[in-house]
């Protein structure tokens, strides 16, 4: 993992508030358990003295949960080239970002689920530029079946798993069913996981017999070539436009510009492709 990167996960674990006394209170970085994904320490609140924020090599990122795995790979490659680079990373949804901005947290770059959200940050003045970073792909996974088409869903009357409702992959899955005139018939079977829950683990553990999930998640698990997995043709749903957004606070900072250029380099494009993105 990234030895020089400080990471914290916010928002993505908000669902734990229903079951955890710790999360039921207002979470701050010092309360986050070390078992959380990518936890390597914490950054003090932005209204406190924080020498790291004065580091000219520090790049402050906000990462959508759907991009966590590929972001790890991007940062590994980047820090191999630029070992003096440092990152402060928050992981969370668009609502988490807005809350943090209101709490005076500064970010240099956002890696988000859809470019429309980056465009909104440009329109409201928080950002200066947003660009498509990669296109996400959707997969249908039914471990108990051989999946050659959506017809496999008619073999059972069990729940069909979906990503959380505010994820672009949730929207794409519904579009696929609607395009094939199946949405109305299957609506009662659709079951979206909550933020903080793993759709992959629910299917892998047998809790859900089938699910539409990000193709890069099955690539991460190494099961993309199994007969139980079908990569959904891209024409069956609208584009899933993962984006990178340059925040106003990051404009003109050399370390930020250097990482921004890397995100759109051939090396980064290859990392995205190997991770299951277009």
C-alpha positions as CSV (number, residue, x, y, z in Angstrom):
1,X,0.0,0.0,0.0
2,X,0.9,3.6,-0.1
3,X,3.3,4.3,2.7
4,X,3.3,8.1,2.2
5,X,-0.4,8.5,1.7
6,X,-2.8,9.5,4.5
7,X,-6.3,8.3,3.8
8,X,-9.6,8.5,5.6
9,X,-13.0,7.2,4.6
10,X,-16.0,9.4,5.2
11,X,-19.6,9.0,4.2
12,X,-19.1,5.6,2.7
13,X,-19.6,4.1,6.2
14,X,-22.5,6.3,7.1
15,X,-24.8,3.3,7.1
16,X,-22.9,2.0,10.1
17,X,-24.6,4.6,12.2
18,X,-27.6,2.3,12.4
19,X,-25.7,-0.4,14.2
20,X,-22.6,1.2,15.7
21,X,-22.6,3.5,18.9
22,X,-19.4,5.1,17.7
23,X,-20.8,6.0,14.3
24,X,-24.0,7.2,15.8
25,X,-22.2,10.2,17.1
26,X,-20.7,12.8,14.8
27,X,-17.7,11.0,13.3
28,X,-14.3,12.8,13.1
29,X,-11.1,11.4,11.8
30,X,-9.7,10.4,15.1
31,X,-12.7,8.2,15.7
32,X,-12.4,6.2,12.5
33,X,-11.4,2.6,13.2
34,X,-8.2,1.4,11.8
35,X,-9.9,-1.5,10.2
36,X,-11.5,0.8,7.6
37,X,-10.4,0.6,4.0
38,X,-7.1,2.3,3.3
39,X,-6.9,3.8,6.8
40,X,-3.3,4.9,7.4
41,X,-3.7,7.6,10.0
42,X,-5.9,10.7,10.1
43,X,-5.6,14.3,9.1
44,X,-6.7,16.8,11.8
45,X,-9.7,19.0,11.3
46,X,-9.1,21.7,8.8
47,X,-9.8,24.4,11.4
48,X,-6.9,23.2,13.5
49,X,-3.2,23.6,12.8
50,X,-2.1,21.0,10.3
51,X,1.4,21.2,8.9
52,X,0.6,18.7,6.2
53,X,-1.7,21.2,4.5
54,X,1.4,23.5,4.2
55,X,3.3,20.8,2.3
56,X,3.8,22.0,-1.3
57,X,3.8,18.4,-2.5
58,X,0.5,17.6,-0.8
59,X,-2.5,16.9,-3.1
60,X,-5.9,16.8,-1.4
61,X,-8.3,14.4,-3.0
62,X,-12.0,13.5,-2.6
63,X,-12.7,10.1,-4.1
64,X,-16.1,8.5,-4.8
65,X,-16.3,5.0,-3.2
66,X,-16.8,3.4,-6.7
67,X,-13.3,4.6,-7.6
68,X,-11.4,3.6,-4.5
69,X,-9.7,0.5,-5.9
70,X,-8.5,2.0,-9.1
71,X,-7.4,5.2,-7.2
72,X,-5.1,3.0,-5.1
73,X,-3.5,1.7,-8.3
74,X,-3.1,5.2,-9.8
75,X,-1.4,6.5,-6.6
76,X,0.9,3.5,-6.5
77,X,2.0,4.1,-10.0
78,X,2.3,7.9,-9.4
79,X,4.3,7.6,-6.2
80,X,6.7,5.1,-7.9
81,X,7.5,7.9,-10.3
82,X,7.3,10.8,-7.8
83,X,8.3,9.4,-4.4
84,X,8.1,12.8,-2.7
85,X,4.4,13.2,-3.4
86,X,1.9,13.1,-0.6
87,X,-1.9,12.8,-0.6
88,X,-4.7,13.6,1.8
89,X,-7.7,11.6,0.8
90,X,-11.3,11.6,1.9
91,X,-13.6,9.0,0.5
92,X,-17.3,9.7,0.2
93,X,-20.3,10.7,-1.8
94,X,-21.4,14.0,-3.2
95,X,-23.3,14.8,0.0
96,X,-20.2,14.2,2.0
97,X,-18.2,16.5,-0.2
98,X,-20.7,19.3,0.2
99,X,-20.7,18.9,4.0
100,X,-16.9,19.0,4.0
101,X,-16.8,22.1,1.8
102,X,-19.2,23.8,4.2
103,X,-16.9,22.8,7.1
104,X,-14.0,24.6,5.3
105,X,-12.1,21.6,4.1
106,X,-10.1,22.3,1.0
107,X,-9.7,19.9,-1.9
108,X,-7.6,20.1,-5.0
109,X,-9.1,17.3,-7.2
110,X,-12.3,15.3,-7.1
111,X,-12.6,11.8,-8.5
112,X,-16.3,11.3,-8.9
113,X,-18.9,8.9,-10.1
114,X,-20.4,11.1,-12.9
115,X,-19.3,14.2,-14.7
116,X,-22.6,15.9,-14.0
117,X,-21.4,16.3,-10.4
118,X,-18.1,17.8,-11.5
119,X,-20.0,20.2,-13.8
120,X,-22.2,21.2,-10.8
121,X,-19.0,22.1,-8.8
122,X,-17.8,24.3,-11.7
123,X,-21.2,26.0,-11.9
124,X,-21.3,26.7,-8.2
125,X,-17.8,28.2,-8.3
126,X,-15.9,25.5,-6.3
127,X,-14.1,24.1,-9.3
128,X,-12.6,25.5,-12.5
129,X,-12.6,22.4,-14.8
130,X,-14.0,18.9,-15.1
131,X,-13.2,16.2,-17.6
132,X,-14.2,12.6,-18.2
133,X,-11.7,10.4,-16.6
134,X,-12.9,6.9,-17.6
135,X,-16.1,5.1,-18.6
136,X,-17.5,2.6,-16.2
137,X,-19.0,-0.7,-17.3
138,X,-21.7,-2.8,-15.8
139,X,-21.8,-6.6,-15.2
140,X,-24.4,-9.1,-14.3
141,X,-23.2,-11.8,-11.9
142,X,-25.2,-14.9,-11.0
143,X,-22.9,-17.4,-9.4
144,X,-25.4,-20.3,-9.6
145,X,-26.0,-19.9,-13.3
146,X,-24.2,-19.7,-16.7
147,X,-25.0,-16.1,-17.8
148,X,-25.3,-15.6,-21.5
149,X,-28.1,-13.1,-21.5
150,X,-30.6,-11.3,-19.2
151,X,-32.9,-14.3,-19.6
152,X,-31.0,-15.9,-16.7
153,X,-33.0,-13.6,-14.4
154,X,-36.2,-15.4,-15.4
155,X,-35.0,-18.7,-14.0
156,X,-35.6,-17.6,-10.5
157,X,-37.8,-15.3,-8.5
158,X,-35.2,-14.2,-6.0
159,X,-34.0,-10.7,-5.3
160,X,-31.7,-9.0,-7.8
161,X,-29.0,-6.9,-6.2
162,X,-28.1,-3.3,-7.2
163,X,-25.6,-0.8,-6.0
164,X,-26.7,2.1,-3.7
165,X,-29.4,4.3,-5.3
166,X,-27.2,7.3,-5.8
167,X,-24.5,5.3,-7.7
168,X,-24.4,5.6,-11.5
169,X,-24.3,1.8,-11.7
170,X,-27.7,1.7,-10.0
171,X,-29.1,4.0,-12.7
172,X,-27.4,2.0,-15.5
173,X,-28.9,-1.3,-14.2
174,X,-32.4,0.0,-14.3
175,X,-31.8,1.4,-17.8
176,X,-30.7,-2.1,-18.9
177,X,-33.9,-3.7,-17.6
178,X,-36.1,-0.9,-19.0
179,X,-34.5,-1.2,-22.4
180,X,-35.4,-4.9,-22.5
181,X,-38.9,-4.2,-21.2
182,X,-38.2,-6.1,-17.9
183,X,-38.2,-3.3,-15.4
184,X,-41.9,-3.4,-14.6
185,X,-41.8,-7.2,-14.2
186,X,-38.7,-7.2,-12.0
187,X,-39.2,-4.0,-10.0
188,X,-40.4,-6.0,-7.0
189,X,-37.2,-8.1,-7.1
190,X,-34.7,-5.2,-7.1
191,X,-32.8,-4.8,-3.9
192,X,-30.3,-1.9,-3.6
193,X,-27.6,-2.2,-0.9
194,X,-27.1,0.7,1.5
195,X,-24.0,2.9,1.6
196,X,-21.3,1.0,3.4
197,X,-22.6,-2.4,2.4
198,X,-20.7,-4.6,-0.1
199,X,-22.9,-5.8,-3.0
200,X,-20.1,-8.1,-4.1
201,X,-19.9,-9.8,-0.6
202,X,-23.7,-10.2,-0.5
203,X,-23.6,-12.2,-3.8
204,X,-20.4,-14.0,-2.9
205,X,-21.9,-15.1,0.4
206,X,-25.1,-16.3,-1.2
207,X,-27.4,-13.7,0.3
208,X,-28.2,-12.4,-3.2
209,X,-28.3,-15.0,-6.0
210,X,-27.7,-12.3,-8.7
211,X,-26.7,-8.7,-9.0
212,X,-25.8,-5.9,-11.4
213,X,-22.6,-4.5,-10.2
214,X,-19.6,-2.5,-11.6
215,X,-17.6,-4.6,-14.0
216,X,-14.4,-3.3,-12.4
217,X,-15.5,-4.9,-9.1
218,X,-15.5,-8.4,-10.7
219,X,-12.2,-7.6,-12.3
220,X,-10.8,-6.7,-8.9
221,X,-12.0,-10.1,-7.6
222,X,-10.5,-11.9,-10.7
223,X,-13.8,-13.5,-11.7
224,X,-14.5,-11.6,-14.9
225,X,-13.9,-14.7,-17.1
226,X,-16.2,-17.0,-15.2
227,X,-19.4,-18.2,-17.0
228,X,-21.4,-16.7,-14.2
229,X,-20.4,-13.2,-15.2
230,X,-21.6,-11.2,-18.2
231,X,-20.3,-7.8,-19.2
232,X,-23.3,-5.8,-20.2
233,X,-23.0,-4.3,-23.7
234,X,-22.4,-0.5,-23.5
235,X,-25.3,0.4,-25.8
236,X,-27.8,-1.0,-23.2
237,X,-27.4,1.9,-20.9
238,X,-26.3,5.5,-20.7
239,X,-22.6,6.3,-20.3
240,X,-21.2,6.0,-16.8
241,X,-18.8,9.0,-17.0
242,X,-16.4,8.9,-14.1
243,X,-14.8,12.4,-13.9
244,X,-11.9,14.3,-12.5
245,X,-12.6,17.8,-11.4
246,X,-10.0,20.5,-10.7
247,X,-11.0,22.5,-7.7
248,X,-10.3,26.3,-7.4
249,X,-8.1,25.7,-4.4
250,X,-5.8,23.4,-6.5
251,X,-5.5,25.7,-9.5
252,X,-2.0,26.8,-10.1
253,X,-0.4,24.5,-7.5
254,X,2.5,22.7,-9.2
255,X,2.0,19.4,-7.3
256,X,-1.7,19.4,-8.3
257,X,-1.0,20.2,-11.9
258,X,1.5,17.4,-12.1
259,X,-1.0,14.9,-10.7
260,X,-3.8,16.3,-12.9
261,X,-1.7,15.7,-16.0
262,X,-0.9,12.2,-14.9
263,X,-4.6,11.3,-14.5
264,X,-5.0,11.9,-18.3
265,X,-1.7,10.3,-19.4
266,X,-1.4,7.0,-21.3
267,X,-0.1,5.3,-18.2
268,X,-3.2,6.2,-16.3
269,X,-5.4,5.2,-19.2
270,X,-3.7,1.8,-19.2
271,X,-4.4,1.4,-15.5
272,X,-8.1,2.2,-16.0
273,X,-8.3,-0.3,-18.8
274,X,-6.7,-3.1,-16.9
275,X,-9.0,-2.4,-14.0
276,X,-12.1,-2.9,-16.1
277,X,-12.9,0.6,-17.3
278,X,-13.1,2.0,-20.8
